[in-house]
Amino acid sequence: MKITRRNWFRWMGAGSLLPFAALAERASEETPAAAPAAAGHASSRVRTPNGWTLPYRMVGGAKEFHLVAEEIEHEFAPGSRAKCWGYNGTTPGPTIEAVEGDRVRILLTNRLPEHTTIHWHGILLPSGMDGVGGVSQPHIRPGETYAYEFTLRQHGTHMYHPHADELVQLAAGMMGLFVIHPRSGEPERIDRDYAILLHNWALHPGTYRPDPAIMQEFDLWTFNSKVFPAIEPLVARTGERVRIRVGNLSMWNHPIHMHGVQFRVTGSDGGRWPRAQWRSEVTELVGVGQTRDFEFIAVPGDWALHCHMAHHTMNPMGHVLPNPLGVKQADVEEKMRRLLPGYQAMGEAGMAEHQDHTDSGHMQGPENTLPMFSGQGPFGNIEMGGMFTLIKVRDDLRRGDYGDPGWYAHPPGTVARRISDDAGFGTPTRRN
Ligand SMILES: [Cu+2]
């Protein structure tokens, strides 16, 4: 069907009724999917923070998954919502998990207002299953369902995304993780297996639709389409072996940095690396279209996990502001207040005061727009946003307990402490 202006509205109209229909259908799909898990089939071994794993059912010897491409209402964090495109009600779409050797059949129903396809990024398959619209298959028009079917001949951390109008469909949030477990088991037992998909969004202050035209100056930087402080912490018990799989379908490269440990990089979307190729890092660059697997033994504490690009741990901000750092503003402030009562100049001594202003409600930003940074820790403001969360490791966590254990109780004598409040304290060595 050709999308004319008239039937576009018809599709959009249908879309508004979808959540109810889709929910009912999903509920009925989840029931049979629970059965194979109970019968010992591989179910969810990976934990996708803020996300979920798609149930499947066995049909004709294949694991059958059903994806639905659709418009959704998404919340990045309380105070920021958007009309996004995703799969089965969420962005990222549900994580697909299967085992090397499995035959999989993946149905894709298109409930978008335009055509789509799905590409299985990094997965070895027949050319006609590769999902490149126009090259390996016709586009999937609104209302149609296509089936992809192939046998998994590899294991590792992979992804899926449309290969049709990618500019819009990726920008709107259409992507997901596809994890294939090794048939012969893991070389080292993994106690907690997390998966994070990186993305960026041009959700300009005061707007509700991601802007697909933006190439560099994005507003939101997300782990599984959430920003700090809405990203769930990654929890583990002391001594457990933890894997964090990171995939990147954003438009920037992200140096992902972990505090507290040296992790081993053990694989990519090229598969599991031979052990001799594993290397120790504290920051690993995850490039656009790449995945990386990090493994480490958990040590107790609250440890930051974040992108090391400072702007990627921030929420929306103006990129064309004059630099106020070091600029005396008292005079300006007084003049501005005559025009804008309550105006407050900021940034003369740095941006840290920004969080107090926004947290206290003193500085109201545009509608549907998060403050540049936020978050409260046991010692004060965290001053983060975007691609930031915490790895919380405790001695007394039960296996399989993923609940937030609260803040770390530091052993006595292991917290940095104030020993003077005199700026002239001591005799530090300085040059000049
Ligand atoms: Cu980054």
Boltz pocket constraint, residues with backbone or C-beta under 6 A from the ligand:
constraints:
  - pocket:
      binder: B
      contacts: [[A, 221], [A, 252], [A, 253], [A, 254], [A, 255], [A, 307], [A, 308], [A, 309], [A, 312], [A, 387]]
      max_distance: 6.0
